[in-house]
C-alpha cells in the first residue's frame, strides 16, 4: 500500500470511529456536567443551611439579651421605688422620697448628656478636614517654600554657628 492509500484507509476508519468517540465523549461530558450541577446545588444548599443556623443562633442570643435587659429594667424600677419609699420614710413623707429620686434621676440624665456632649466635641476636635489653605506649602526647586498668592517671599537669614549652641548659660552670664 502506498502512503496515500494508507491515509485514505485510516481516514475512512477514523470517520467510522469518530461518531462513536464523539458520542462517548459527549456522554462523559454530560455526566460530568450533571455531577457538577448536583455538586453546586448541594454546595448552595449547604451555604443556605449554614446561614440559617447562624441566623437562628444570632436570634437566640438577641432574645436572651432582650430578656436579660427586661429583667434588669424591672429590677432597676423596683430598686428605684424602694429607694423612694425608703427616702420618704426617712424624710417623713413618701412624696419627698419620690421627689428626691426624681431629682437624682434628672441629675444623672444631665450628667450623661454633658459627658456625651464633651466626648462629641473631643471627637470633632480630633477629626479635621483638610482645606486648600491647610495644605503644606509647595516647594520650589531649591527646597524653599513658594510664597502664597499675594504675599511677599520670605527672606531667610543664615544662622551663625554661635547661634546653634545649646548652652545658653554663657549668654545669661
C-alpha atoms as one frame of an Amber mdcrd trajectory, in Angstrom:
protein
   0.000   0.000   0.000   1.164   3.450  -0.783   1.129   6.293   1.709  -1.853
   7.889   0.021  -3.815   4.660   0.289  -2.863   4.310   3.964  -4.001   7.859
   4.646  -7.254   7.231   2.824  -7.742   3.938   4.686  -7.039   5.499   8.088
  -9.249   8.480   7.322 -12.085   6.125   6.410 -11.557   4.198   9.644 -11.314
   7.461  11.553 -14.637   8.644  10.179 -16.210   5.333  11.128 -14.858   5.588
  14.689 -15.339   9.326  15.102 -19.101   9.191  15.795 -18.582   6.556  18.466
 -15.799   8.520  20.100 -17.805  11.720  19.945 -20.844  10.025  21.472 -18.723
   8.525  24.228 -17.036  11.895  24.958 -20.418  13.628  24.861 -21.786  11.072
  27.313 -18.868  11.587  29.681 -19.163  15.357  29.352 -22.902  15.253  30.033
 -22.270  13.102  33.109 -19.580  15.475  34.278 -21.891  18.478  33.787 -24.662
  16.736  35.743 -22.253  15.878  38.555 -21.046  19.479  38.612 -24.631  20.781
  38.691 -25.562  18.493  41.577 -22.380  19.433  43.448 -23.144  23.150  43.019
 -26.750  22.645  44.141 -25.559  20.784  47.248 -22.965  23.486  47.941 -25.624
  26.224  47.682 -27.944  24.226  49.941 -25.137  23.772  52.472 -24.379  27.508
  52.487 -28.080  28.320  52.942 -28.328  25.895  55.863 -25.204  27.390  57.403
 -26.638  30.906  57.082 -29.934  29.747  58.603 -28.084  28.212  61.559 -26.115
  31.422  62.120 -29.299  33.491  61.942 -31.000  31.171  64.405 -28.059  31.392
  66.820 -27.963  35.195  66.498 -31.724  35.364  67.073 -31.451  33.218  70.183
 -28.619  35.364  71.511 -30.633  38.536  70.861 -33.662  37.026  72.620 -31.560
  36.171  75.682 -30.125  39.688  75.758 -33.572  41.275  75.457 -34.833  39.052
  78.273 -31.827  39.913  80.427 -32.259  43.647  79.921 -36.029  43.426  80.525
 -35.439  41.732  83.884 -32.690  44.251  84.653 -35.063  47.120  83.829 -37.791
  45.752  86.097 -35.257  45.198  88.881 -33.978  48.760  88.476 -37.520  50.103
  88.571 -38.305  48.194  91.771 -34.996  49.348  93.246 -35.846  52.984  92.490
 -39.315  52.592  94.006 -37.825  51.003  97.113 -35.283  53.828  97.323 -38.077
  56.382  97.012 -40.111  54.741  99.790 -37.010  54.457 101.987 -36.091  58.114
 101.491 -39.742  59.060 102.034 -39.828  57.205 105.326 -36.543  58.800 106.395
 -37.757  62.281 105.339 -41.181  61.757 106.927 -43.316  61.818 103.751 -43.281
  59.337 100.809 -43.749  62.201  98.347 -40.421  63.702  99.426 -38.733  60.369
  98.701 -40.165  60.172  95.206 -39.208  63.807  94.603 -35.630  63.112  95.755
 -35.331  60.050  93.480 -36.749  62.031  90.556 -34.242  64.817  91.183 -31.441
  62.260  91.354 -32.520  60.731  88.019 -32.719  64.174  86.375 -29.228  64.969
  87.674 -27.902  61.682  86.270 -29.555  62.442  82.917 -27.907  65.871  82.721
 -24.523  64.398  83.655 -24.852  61.765  80.954 -25.815  64.439  78.417 -22.882
  66.647  79.464 -20.385  63.779  79.238 -21.760  62.778  75.843 -21.522  66.348
  74.618 -17.918  66.621  75.794 -16.992  63.373  74.104 -18.693  64.593  70.935
 -16.698  67.820  70.903 -13.482  65.937  71.632 -14.257  63.619  68.756 -14.976
  66.553  66.476 -11.752  68.230  67.569  -9.795  65.066  66.826 -11.183  64.887
  63.306 -10.452  67.689  60.916 -10.953  68.291  57.265  -8.144  69.379  55.020
  -8.746  72.529  53.082  -6.683  74.167  50.411  -5.463  76.734  52.954  -4.249
  73.943  55.244  -2.259  72.219  52.541   1.503  72.121  53.069   3.407  74.760
  51.101   4.688  73.794  47.703   8.431  73.600  47.478  10.384  75.226  44.708
  13.270  73.535  43.000  15.753  74.631  45.681  13.618  73.267  48.527  12.350
  76.630  49.788   8.593  77.059  50.143   6.910  79.106  47.455   5.107  82.231
  48.704   1.330  82.176  48.867  -0.558  84.322  46.397  -0.451  87.997  47.352
   2.318  87.593  49.959   5.908  88.693  49.505   8.523  85.951  49.549  10.095
  85.310  52.922  13.717  86.210  53.346  15.623  83.679  55.392  18.762  84.822
  57.100  21.583  82.333  57.509  22.303  81.148  61.039  25.671  81.688  62.631
  27.328  78.743  64.290  27.336  80.652  67.579  23.510  80.700  67.478  23.399
  76.919  67.135  24.874  76.186  70.552  22.580  74.651  73.100  24.495  76.055
  76.040  22.549  79.205  76.893  24.231  79.652  80.283  27.090  81.593  78.724
  24.608  84.134  77.285  22.876  84.540  80.661  26.144  85.330  82.471
